Amino acid sequence: MTQKKNEDQQEEGVEVPYTQIAPETLQRLIQEFVSRDGADWTETGCSLEDKVEQVLRQLRDKKAKVVFDLRSETANLVSC
């Protein structure tokens, strides 16, 4: 029964090439991702724009990818 419950909670995600996402939408997706849980990057000497650029670089370098979860109908960034 536990295995069935775990299967129900698994994401059914599909990778979405970041190049197929409108630039403004991608920018907002990355901004939302890096600012989750109230992260304040200025304390580390890094601005929100710097952090967004770091994530964009990870997407370009194929170190991260955008995944759309079909069950929750949400997009997320995950490391490769």
C-alpha positions as CSV (number, residue, x, y, z in Angstrom):
1,M,0.0,0.0,0.0
2,T,2.9,2.3,0.7
3,Q,4.3,1.8,-2.8
4,K,0.9,2.7,-4.3
5,K,0.8,5.9,-2.2
6,N,4.3,6.8,-3.4
7,E,3.4,6.2,-7.0
8,D,0.4,8.5,-6.6
9,Q,2.6,11.3,-5.2
10,Q,5.2,11.0,-8.0
11,E,5.4,13.8,-10.5
12,E,4.5,13.1,-14.1
13,G,6.8,15.7,-15.6
14,V,7.9,16.5,-19.1
15,E,11.0,18.5,-19.9
16,V,10.3,21.8,-21.6
17,P,13.2,23.2,-23.6
18,Y,13.9,26.6,-22.0
19,T,14.4,28.0,-25.5
20,Q,10.8,27.4,-26.3
21,I,9.6,29.5,-23.3
22,A,8.9,33.2,-24.0
23,P,11.8,35.2,-22.5
24,E,9.6,37.2,-20.2
25,T,8.0,34.0,-18.9
26,L,11.3,32.3,-18.4
27,Q,12.6,35.4,-16.5
28,R,9.6,35.3,-14.2
29,L,9.9,31.5,-13.7
30,I,13.6,31.8,-12.7
31,Q,12.9,34.8,-10.4
32,E,10.1,32.9,-8.6
33,F,12.4,29.9,-8.3
34,V,15.4,31.8,-6.8
35,S,13.2,33.8,-4.4
36,R,11.3,30.8,-2.9
37,D,11.1,30.6,0.8
38,G,12.0,34.2,1.2
39,A,15.5,33.9,0.0
40,D,17.4,37.2,0.2
41,W,20.4,37.1,-2.0
42,T,21.6,40.6,-1.0
43,E,22.9,39.1,2.3
44,T,25.4,37.0,0.3
45,G,26.5,39.9,-1.9
46,C,24.5,38.6,-4.8
47,S,21.5,40.4,-6.4
48,L,18.4,38.8,-7.7
49,E,19.5,39.6,-11.2
50,D,22.9,37.9,-10.5
51,K,21.1,34.8,-9.3
52,V,18.7,34.8,-12.2
53,E,21.7,35.0,-14.6
54,Q,23.4,32.1,-12.7
55,V,20.3,29.9,-13.2
56,L,20.0,30.9,-16.9
57,R,23.7,30.0,-17.4
58,Q,22.9,26.6,-15.8
59,L,20.1,26.1,-18.3
60,R,22.3,27.0,-21.2
61,D,25.1,24.6,-19.9
62,K,22.5,21.8,-19.5
63,K,23.1,21.7,-15.7
64,A,19.5,22.5,-15.1
65,K,16.2,22.0,-16.9
66,V,12.6,23.2,-16.9
67,V,10.1,20.4,-16.0
68,F,6.3,20.8,-16.3
69,D,4.4,18.6,-13.9
70,L,1.3,17.3,-15.7
71,R,-0.6,16.5,-12.4
72,S,-0.1,19.8,-10.6
73,E,0.2,21.8,-13.9
74,T,3.2,23.6,-12.6
75,A,6.7,24.3,-13.9
76,N,9.8,23.8,-11.9
77,L,13.6,24.1,-12.4
78,V,15.6,21.0,-11.5
79,S,19.3,20.2,-11.7
80,C,20.5,17.6,-14.2
